[in-house]
Amino acid sequence: MPKNNIIAGLDIGTTKVCAIIGQADDSGEIEILGVGIQKSTGVRKGIIVDIAATSQAIGIAMGTAMQQANCDIEQVYVGVTGEHILSVNSTARVAISHTDRLINHSDVERVKEASRVIVLPPDRQIVHAVTRGFSVDGQPNIQNPAGMHASRLEVDTHIVHGSTPFLQNVDRCVTSAGLGVAAHVLEPIATASAVLLPAEKQLGVCLVDIGGGTSDIAVYRDGCIYFSSVLPIGGTHVTNDLAYGLAVDAEEAERLKTESGSALESLVPEQDVVQVAQLGRDDPRGLRRRALAHIIEPRMLELFELVQQELEAADCTGLIPAGVVVSGGGSLLNGCLEAAAQVLHVPVRRGVPTGVASLPETLQSPCYATAIGLVQYGAREQSAQPGTQNAPSGWLSLVKEWLHKLLAPFTQN
């Protein structure tokens, strides 16, 4: 991987837009060069609802990140999510008819292309087609079949598809901010790059990424993604429940959730009291913390019950011996891991970003796992397709401009 390989990830969330610029070294490890975070007001449940507001937030976040990194960024890897995202596992088979019966690169590409041929409505498009593994003459779990003798080659592919209009709205927001889209990346795939261990992916693990408006699910098995889904519940729903239940504004509800909330009422001491600034009252009133948990607990248990239903519907409940990794800003809620374990009956841990050199303390949080994962995903993609990296700027750009002006009289005819 080129040492000057600079990648930008853009996480357009319900509560914030996060832009991170990183540089990958020869081993693939990422060094963070710049970070930009801006409040998001134009997204609901992963869907763009205000293009102007979202474009502005992207521009501010990317501008901050570029200023810190001293880089001119032209393209970004953009995370996508929302209820419109669906997935399906597809298989395809081709015959190996060469005289020597040796599988070549063309055969591998031919069977992979055949697996991508699925029937979709005209308003939907494929976002990812991830090869999960090959079978050679019925022998499964083959990772690289090229060069093997066979009469039949099969492939198993995980296909993620989404609404074309929704994806086009994402592109419009990015281009309006003066950037290009290098690729759409399903957010749980990006998050998994940052928080899941290779051993967990191999053994079988479920990622639950709790964002502001949605929660993303991804199941990994044998080192590859096996199942993915998006739930229309996130941390904002908990905030709204508190706002309605306690008659407070959204800002106060968010403060109460993050500072004093709990996903399980049983974890809160009975004597604990918090001060609540209710609407229409001049002075804050004292309220038992258990009252907050009493409101929060049903929503969090509902979230993990929906996760359980998704896993059961996909026949994945017996495929995650490594348990569940919970990430995203919602995972920071007190008692979140305990609530997940209570419903899912598997080991649960919190996922924080890894694989980053000297990660700043401010980024050592599940809140930034998706944006960091987008940079890691982009680094792998650019490693496979060199020559697509963004260019350094700052003093180097000034030197280039100076040389161009100096040599201009000698290059003109």
C-alpha positions in Angstrom: 0.0 0.0 0.0 1.5 3.4 -1.0 2.7 5.4 2.0 1.0 8.5 0.5 -2.3 6.7 0.4 -4.8 9.1 1.9 -8.4 8.1 2.4 -11.5 10.0 3.6 -14.5 8.4 5.3 -17.8 10.2 5.6 -20.4 9.1 8.2 -23.7 10.9 7.5 -25.7 10.1 10.7 -29.0 11.2 12.2 -27.3 13.2 15.0 -23.9 14.1 13.5 -21.8 14.1 10.3 -18.4 12.8 11.0 -15.5 13.1 8.4 -12.2 11.4 9.1 -9.1 11.6 6.9 -6.4 8.9 7.3 -3.2 7.7 5.8 -2.4 4.0 5.4 1.1 2.6 5.9 2.6 -0.5 4.2 1.0 -2.8 6.7 -2.5 -1.3 6.2 -2.5 0.4 9.6 -4.2 3.8 9.6 -2.9 7.1 11.0 -5.6 9.7 11.5 -4.7 13.0 9.9 -7.9 15.1 10.3 -11.3 14.9 11.9 -14.4 17.0 11.4 -17.7 16.7 13.3 -20.8 18.7 12.6 -24.3 18.5 14.0 -26.7 16.8 11.6 -30.2 18.1 11.1 -31.1 16.8 7.6 -31.2 13.1 8.2 -34.0 10.9 9.7 -33.5 7.2 10.3 -30.6 7.1 7.8 -32.6 8.9 5.1 -31.8 12.4 3.7 -34.8 14.7 4.4 -33.1 18.0 3.8 -30.4 18.1 1.1 -29.3 21.7 1.8 -28.8 21.2 5.5 -27.0 17.9 5.0 -24.7 19.3 2.3 -23.8 22.2 4.5 -23.0 19.9 7.4 -20.9 17.7 5.1 -19.0 20.8 3.8 -18.3 22.0 7.3 -17.2 18.6 8.6 -15.0 17.9 5.6 -13.6 21.4 5.6 -12.5 21.0 9.2 -10.9 17.6 8.5 -9.0 18.8 5.4 -7.7 21.8 7.3 -6.4 19.6 10.1 -4.9 17.1 7.6 -3.6 19.7 5.2 -5.0 17.7 2.3 -7.2 18.4 -0.7 -9.8 15.6 -0.7 -11.6 14.9 -3.9 -13.4 11.6 -3.1 -14.9 10.1 0.0 -16.1 6.7 1.1 -19.7 7.3 2.2 -21.5 5.2 4.8 -25.2 4.3 3.9 -27.9 2.8 6.0 -31.7 3.1 6.5 -34.7 0.9 6.2 -34.4 0.8 2.4 -31.2 -1.3 2.7 -31.9 -5.0 2.2 -29.7 -8.0 1.7 -29.8 -11.5 0.2 -27.4 -14.4 -0.2 -27.0 -15.5 -3.8 -25.3 -18.6 -5.3 -24.2 -19.3 -8.8 -22.5 -22.3 -10.6 -20.5 -22.6 -13.8 -19.0 -25.5 -15.6 -15.2 -25.8 -16.1 -15.0 -27.0 -19.7 -11.3 -26.5 -20.4 -9.4 -29.5 -21.6 -7.1 -29.4 -18.6 -10.1 -28.8 -16.2 -8.0 -26.1 -14.4 -9.9 -23.2 -12.9 -8.5 -19.9 -14.2 -9.1 -16.2 -13.2 -11.7 -15.9 -16.0 -13.7 -18.7 -14.5 -13.6 -17.1 -11.1 -14.8 -13.8 -12.5 -17.5 -15.5 -14.5 -19.1 -17.3 -11.6 -18.9 -14.1 -9.4 -20.6 -12.1 -12.1 -23.3 -14.8 -12.4 -24.0 -14.6 -8.7 -24.7 -10.8 -9.0 -27.5 -11.4 -11.5 -30.5 -11.1 -9.3 -34.0 -9.8 -10.0 -34.4 -6.3 -8.5 -37.1 -3.6 -9.0 -36.0 -0.8 -11.4 -35.7 1.6 -8.5 -33.1 -0.5 -6.6 -29.4 -1.1 -7.1 -26.7 -3.3 -5.7 -24.5 -1.6 -3.1 -22.2 -4.6 -2.3 -21.6 -8.0 -3.7 -19.4 -9.7 -1.1 -17.9 -13.1 -2.0 -18.3 -15.4 1.0 -16.7 -18.5 -0.4 -16.4 -21.0 -3.3 -17.2 -24.6 -3.7 -15.2 -26.8 -6.1 -17.1 -30.0 -7.2 -19.2 -29.7 -4.1 -16.3 -29.2 -1.7 -17.2 -26.0 0.3 -15.1 -23.3 2.1 -12.6 -22.8 -0.8 -11.2 -19.3 -0.6 -9.1 -19.2 -3.8 -10.1 -21.8 -6.4 -7.8 -20.6 -9.2 -5.4 -23.3 -10.3 -7.5 -26.1 -8.9 -8.8 -29.0 -11.1 -12.6 -29.2 -11.2 -15.6 -29.7 -13.4 -17.8 -27.4 -11.5 -17.3 -24.1 -9.7 -19.8 -22.5 -7.3 -19.8 -19.2 -5.4 -21.8 -17.9 -2.4 -22.2 -14.1 -2.5 -23.8 -11.7 0.0 -25.6 -9.0 -1.9 -26.7 -5.7 -0.3 -29.1 -3.5 -2.3 -30.7 -0.2 -1.7 -33.2 2.3 -3.0 -31.7 4.2 -6.0 -33.4 7.5 -5.3 -32.2 7.5 -1.7 -28.7 6.7 -2.7 -28.8 9.4 -5.4 -29.9 11.9 -2.7 -26.8 10.9 -0.7 -24.7 11.5 -3.8 -26.3 14.9 -4.4 -25.5 16.0 -0.9 -21.8 15.0 -1.2 -21.4 16.5 -4.7 -23.1 19.7 -3.5 -20.3 19.9 -0.9 -17.7 19.8 -3.7 -16.8 16.1 -3.3 -17.1 12.9 -5.2 -18.3 9.5 -4.0 -15.6 6.9 -4.2 -18.1 4.2 -3.0 -21.2 3.6 -1.0 -20.3 1.4 2.0 -23.0 -0.3 4.1 -22.4 1.1 7.6 -22.2 -2.2 9.5 -19.6 -3.4 7.1 -17.5 -0.3 7.8 -18.1 -0.6 11.5 -17.1 -4.2 11.5 -13.7 -3.2 9.9 -13.0 -1.1 13.0 -14.4 -3.1 15.9 -14.5 -6.8 15.1 -11.5 -9.1 15.7 -10.5 -11.5 12.9 -11.0 -14.4 15.3 -14.5 -13.3 16.0 -15.3 -13.0 12.3 -14.0 -16.5 11.8 -15.8 -18.1 14.7 -19.1 -16.4 14.2 -20.2 -13.0 15.7 -23.0 -10.5 15.5 -22.4 -6.8 15.4 -25.1 -4.4 16.6 -24.3 -0.8 15.7 -26.7 1.5 17.6 -26.8 4.9 15.8 -29.0 7.9 16.3 -31.9 6.9 14.0 -31.2 3.3 13.1 -29.4 0.2 14.4 -27.4 -1.9 12.0 -26.9 -5.7 12.3 -24.2 -7.7 10.7 -23.4 -11.4 11.2 -19.9 -12.7 10.3 -19.0 -16.4 9.9 -16.0 -18.1 8.5 -14.3 -14.7 8.2 -17.0 -13.3 5.9 -20.3 -11.4 6.2 -23.2 -13.8 6.4 -26.2 -11.6 7.1 -27.0 -7.9 7.4 -30.1 -5.9 8.3 -31.1 -2.4 9.4 -33.6 -1.7 12.3 -35.5 1.6 12.4 -34.7 2.2 16.1 -31.7 4.1 17.6 -30.6 6.4 20.3 -32.8 9.3 19.2 -35.9 7.2 20.0 -34.7 6.8 23.6 -34.2 10.6 23.8 -37.7 11.2 22.4 -39.2 8.8 24.9 -37.7 10.8 27.7 -38.8 14.1 26.2 -42.4 12.9 26.0 -42.4 11.0 29.3 -40.9 13.8 31.4 -42.1 16.9 29.5 -38.6 18.2 28.8 -37.0 19.5 25.6 -34.8 17.3 23.4 -31.6 18.9 24.7 -32.5 18.1 28.4 -33.7 14.6 27.4 -30.3 13.9 25.8 -28.5 15.2 28.8 -30.5 13.0 31.2 -30.0 10.0 29.0 -26.2 10.3 28.7 -25.5 11.5 32.2 -28.1 9.6 34.3 -29.9 7.1 32.1 -29.8 3.3 32.3 -31.0 0.6 30.0 -32.1 -1.5 33.0 -34.1 -0.2 35.9 -32.6 -2.9 38.2 -29.1 -1.4 37.9 -30.1 2.0 39.4 -29.9 2.5 43.2 -33.4 3.3 44.6 -32.1 6.4 46.4 -30.5 8.1 43.4 -32.1 11.4 42.4 -31.5 13.7 39.4 -32.5 17.3 38.7 -34.8 17.7 35.7 -35.6 21.0 34.0 -39.2 20.5 32.8 -41.0 22.7 30.4 -43.1 25.4 32.0 -41.2 25.3 35.3 -38.8 27.9 36.5 -36.8 25.7 38.8 -35.6 22.1 38.2 -37.4 19.4 40.1 -35.9 16.3 41.8 -36.7 13.0 40.1 -35.5 9.5 41.0 -33.1 8.0 38.4 -35.2 4.9 38.3 -37.9 6.9 36.7 -35.6 7.6 33.8 -34.7 3.9 33.5 -38.4 3.0 33.7 -38.9 4.9 30.5 -35.6 3.8 28.8 -35.7 0.1 29.6 -38.8 -0.9 27.4 -37.2 0.8 24.3 -33.8 -0.9 24.8 -35.3 -4.3 25.4 -37.5 -3.8 22.3 -34.4 -3.0 20.3 -32.6 -6.2 21.3 -35.8 -8.3 20.9 -35.9 -7.1 17.3 -32.3 -8.1 16.9 -33.2 -11.5 18.2 -36.1 -11.8 15.8 -33.9 -10.8 12.9 -31.3 -13.5 13.9 -34.0 -16.1 14.2 -35.6 -15.2 10.8 -32.2 -15.6 9.2 -31.3 -18.8 11.0 -28.3 -17.1 12.6 -28.9 -17.8 16.3 -26.7 -20.8 16.4 -24.0 -19.2 14.2 -22.6 -16.6 16.7 -20.5 -18.5 19.4 -18.3 -15.4 19.7 -21.4 -13.5 20.9 -22.5 -10.0 20.2 -20.4 -6.8 19.8 -22.4 -3.6 20.5 -21.1 -0.4 19.0 -22.2 3.1 18.0 -23.1 5.9 20.3 -26.1 4.0 21.8 -23.7 1.4 23.2 -22.4 4.0 25.7 -25.8 4.0 27.5 -25.3 2.6 31.0 -26.6 -1.0 31.2 -26.8 -1.4 27.4 -24.5 -4.5 27.4 -26.4 -6.0 30.3 -29.7 -5.5 28.5 -28.3 -7.1 25.3 -27.1 -10.1 27.3 -30.4 -10.4 29.1 -32.3 -10.7 25.8 -29.8 -12.4 23.5 -28.3 -14.9 26.0 -24.8 -14.7 24.5 -21.6 -13.0 25.6 -21.7 -9.3 24.9 -18.9 -6.7 24.7 -18.6 -3.1 23.6 -16.9 -2.5 20.2 -14.3 0.3 20.1 -12.1 1.2 17.1 -8.8 -0.8 16.6 -6.1 -1.0 13.9 -5.3 2.7 14.1 -1.9 4.0 15.0 -1.8 6.4 18.0 -5.6 6.9 17.9 -6.4 10.2 19.7 -8.2 9.7 23.0 -11.2 11.7 21.7 -11.7 9.1 18.9 -11.4 6.0 21.2 -15.2 5.7 21.3 -17.8 3.6 19.6 -19.3 6.9 18.3 -16.5 7.1 15.7 -16.2 3.4 14.8 -18.2 3.8 11.5 -16.2 6.7 10.2 -12.9 5.1 11.1 -14.1 1.8 9.6 -14.9 3.7 6.3 -11.3 4.8 6.2 -10.1 1.3 6.8 -12.4 0.0 4.1 -11.2 2.6 1.7 -7.6 1.7 2.4 -8.2 -1.9 1.5 -10.1 -0.9 -1.7 -7.3 1.5 -2.8 -4.7 -1.2 -2.0 -6.4 -3.4 -4.5 -6.7 -0.6 -7.0 -3.6 1.7 -6.7 -3.5 5.1 -8.1 -6.9 6.3 -6.7 -5.7 8.0 -3.6 -6.4 11.6 -2.7 -3.5 14.1 -3.1 -1.6 15.9 -0.3 -1.8 19.6 -0.4 -0.5 22.5 1.8 3.1 23.4 1.2 3.4 20.8 -1.5 0.6 22.3 -3.5 2.2 25.7 -3.2 5.5 24.4 -4.4 3.8 22.8 -7.4 2.0 26.0 -8.3 5.3 28.0 -7.9 7.1 25.6 -10.2 4.3 25.7 -12.8 4.5 29.5 -12.9 8.3 29.5 -13.1 8.5 27.0 -16.0 5.5 28.4 -17.9 7.5 30.7 -20.2 9.7 27.7 -21.2 6.9 25.3 -22.0 4.8 27.7 -24.2 5.2 27.4 -28.0 
